[in-house]
Amino acid sequence: MSFRVKTILGIAFIETIMLVALTFSAMSFLSESNEKQLLQRANSIAEMFAHTAKDAMISTDISTLDNLVKKYMTVEDIAYIKVMRGDEELSSDGDKALLNRSIYEDFTLDSVHDGIFDTRIKVENAGIYYGTIEIGVEVSDINSLLINAHNSMIGIASIEVLLVAIFSFFLGTYLTKSLVKLIDAANTVSEKGPGFQINDNSKDELGDVSRAFDEMSKKLEKSYKDLKTARCKADEANDSKSRFLASMSHEIRTPMNGVLGILDILEESKLLPEQRKLVNTATESGRFLLSVINDILDFTRMESNTLILDHKPFQFRRCVESIVEIFLPAARARSLELSCTVDGSVPSYVFGDENRVKQVLHNLIGNAIKFTKGGSVTVQIEAKSLNVGKSEITCKVIDTGIGINRNAMDYLFEEFTMADQTYSRSHEGSGLGLAICKRLCKLMDGHIKVESTPSIGSTFSFSITLELADKHIGAPLKPYSDSELKVSDASILVAEDNKANQLVIQEMFNRLNLSVDIAENGQRVIEMIGLYHYDLIFMDISMPELDGMQTCKQLRSNIDPSINQIPVIALTAHSLTGDKEMFLNAGMNDYLAKPVRLSQLIEKINLFLGDDLSTYPKEHIDCQLESQVSQNNNSAEVNTRDKQVNLELVDETVLRQMIEDTSAEVLPMLIEHYLDESQERLKKIYQAMDDRDKDTLEFETHTLGSSALALGNRVLSNLARKIEHLCIENQEEQAYKLRDDLKELADNSLSALAYRKTQGFIEPAG
């Protein structure tokens, strides 16, 4: 059979099938339409009759029922009406044969076998049954209409099929020749790609189609090549972008650490009020920049699929409570009620990445407090057992804040976006926090969502799936801390290429009365190790010529035990999960993330050079390494925890620390200076409150808070800090209302410290 014959038969067959389908479809539609009309008409009549006859049936008014039955029997196509109460017939009219037969209620047109559509409806009032109405509607007219329509459609369809067969013969003969060429060309393009040419020179429309196909194929070939090249470039650009973000984030972080270190030193030196205010502003801006950089580093690691979650046991309730405690001072400063409820279904110990769970909670609670001016922030935790040794834990953060517009919720969890996208937005951020939370939840087999109403509040909820852990396996280690330097003489080498960071490290060691050598790169470390003996090395990672890991590997490969056994501590701006393992694999002993604190330096020196090294728990080294990223990346949280309320007006712990840092002889003079200075400063504070001078009040309370905390007036420091933060949050009216509270507390605190000074101070033993 030739292709032309196949084409003709195919067209005729398809047309026939379509006509048959159309006929059946039309008949079905007509039947369904008439059936629907019949059902609607029958039900409408029955309901109308029931509504009209309800009162007569309730009162058993037979006369009225008879009149109604006769009236409705005049409606076209109604065959009978019967009103029943149980087995008693109250009224009826119509064909006697139909009334005397057994009635089976019809629900579709197909169920009608006697030409009558029977319907039945009950009459009830207030739940009381009063009877049943049975109505029969004739369907003969509808059946006749359907039969006539069926015959007409079959006749039209038959004529159409014949005409299609004739026309398809002529049309198929003409079309097949050019169509075969087009089909072959299309198959060639599909298999081999664009570029194939038909080269049909016909002058008719089919020839135009062929030439259009040739032109399209030629353009597609060029576009395909351009697209392939562009895709390769896009892949390379994406890889370059990820490398650029990771590299630049680290390169920015390194000098920022130096800047923050210098600012910390400046903050503790003697500054004029305006200078101190500038230093504080610079410090806050620098820490905010570091948090943005940390977000970029996390996002880059996630985007390149190199972020690996830890799988270690931890106490989930303790994890949540620790984050909530961090935000309590911030909530109090904004006069917010921060509460947390943990359901009994939440498992005590689970396997997972505790720091990443904290990161999600920290982000959501921080956002809730930031965008809530009044009311409360509530954290709710519940869990559901999955019966496979796992638990699905759901955490909700509910606030009464400003809420989120509906159009902003569509892109809320996308990277580099914020709910307020205008140039005048009132809250800063990287736009990565919620995107990171979403990806972290996905990595923990969970999800995150938000429900919000503008001006009412928002509810962020996320669910994660964690494995259950044994209580003994998940028991937390006891914290270890030691703020006293137990090394009097040590030879320490610091490898650091950044000049600002060199200055910070040098100043820190000067305060410890320890001399250190500075090496600007790894090659210089190797040279100095060969010339001098060192007890401990703090090693930067990113350095010119020879980086920290390469340098450490060379030290460990040295055959001289006095060199290959020197403890090496990574001192770096690299602070991503997974970096720790990389440093340890290079031979390093421990890890400190920048910006480093003086107390951390003391702890590491005591750890590796102190006399009690043998008593130091080995497991704590790993614990420190696990938590170092969180501790250093959230230095603001540490500062917040340092401000926990103490009910004593004079904190003896602070005084003892001051004696250790200075001497018992110097402390009375420091207290006397503080008392005089505080009296003058309080006068300025009271005057600023009376004058409604927010800027002066903010500055003076900040200074008072710092000095009060340094000399043991912790409660006074907390109140001063609260007033300062109220000014920062533009809630100065609330700050002014605290004048009487501040005056009473300040008088009592300064008097208590003055009295404590008269009792004298004793140098600590040893």
HELIX and SHEET records of a PDB file:
HELIX    1   1 PHE A    3  SER A   59  1                                  57    
HELIX    2   2 ILE A   62  MET A   73  1                                  12    
HELIX    3   3 LYS A   96  ASN A  100  1                                   5    
HELIX    4   4 LEU A  109  SER A  111  5                                   3    
HELIX    5   5 SER A  140  LYS A  192  1                                  53    
HELIX    6   6 GLU A  205  GLU A  267  1                                  63    
HELIX    7   7 PRO A  273  GLU A  303  1                                  31    
HELIX    8   8 PHE A  316  ALA A  333  1                                  18    
HELIX    9   9 GLU A  354  LYS A  370  1                                  17    
HELIX   10  10 ARG A  406  MET A  409  1                                   4    
HELIX   11  11 GLY A  433  LEU A  443  1                                  11    
HELIX   12  12 LYS A  499  ARG A  511  1                                  13    
HELIX   13  13 GLY A  522  LEU A  531  1                                  10    
HELIX   14  14 GLY A  548  ARG A  556  1                                   9    
HELIX   15  15 PRO A  561  ASN A  564  1                                   4    
HELIX   16  16 ASP A  579  ASN A  585  1                                   7    
HELIX   17  17 LEU A  598  LEU A  609  1                                  12    
HELIX   18  18 LEU A  613  THR A  615  5                                   3    
HELIX   19  19 LYS A  618  ASN A  633  1                                  16    
HELIX   20  20 SER A  635  ARG A  641  1                                   7    
HELIX   21  21 GLU A  652  ASP A  661  1                                  10    
HELIX   22  22 LEU A  667  ASP A  691  1                                  25    
HELIX   23  23 LYS A  694  ALA A  710  1                                  17    
HELIX   24  24 ARG A  714  ILE A  728  1                                  15    
HELIX   25  25 GLU A  732  TYR A  736  1                                   5    
HELIX   26  26 ARG A  739  THR A  758  1                                  20    
SHEET    1   A 4 GLU A  88  GLY A  94  0                                        
SHEET    2   A 4 ILE A  78  ARG A  85 -1                                        
SHEET    3   A 4 ILE A 128  GLU A 138 -1                                        
SHEET    4   A 4 ILE A 116  ASN A 125 -1                                        
SHEET    1   B 6 LYS A 312  GLN A 315  0                                        
SHEET    2   B 6 TYR A 349  GLY A 352 -1                                        
SHEET    3   B 6 GLY A 457  LEU A 468 -1                                        
SHEET    4   B 6 LYS A 390  ASP A 399 -1                                        
SHEET    5   B 6 GLY A 375  SER A 385 -1                                        
SHEET    6   B 6 LEU A 336  VAL A 342  1                                        
SHEET    1   C 4 LYS A 312  GLN A 315  0                                        
SHEET    2   C 4 TYR A 349  GLY A 352 -1                                        
SHEET    3   C 4 GLY A 457  LEU A 468 -1                                        
SHEET    4   C 4 HIS A 447  THR A 453 -1                                        
SHEET    1   D 5 VAL A 516  ALA A 519  0                                        
SHEET    2   D 5 ILE A 492  ALA A 495  1                                        
SHEET    3   D 5 LEU A 536  MET A 539  1                                        
SHEET    4   D 5 VAL A 568  THR A 572  1                                        
SHEET    5   D 5 ASP A 590  ALA A 593  1                                        
END                                                                             
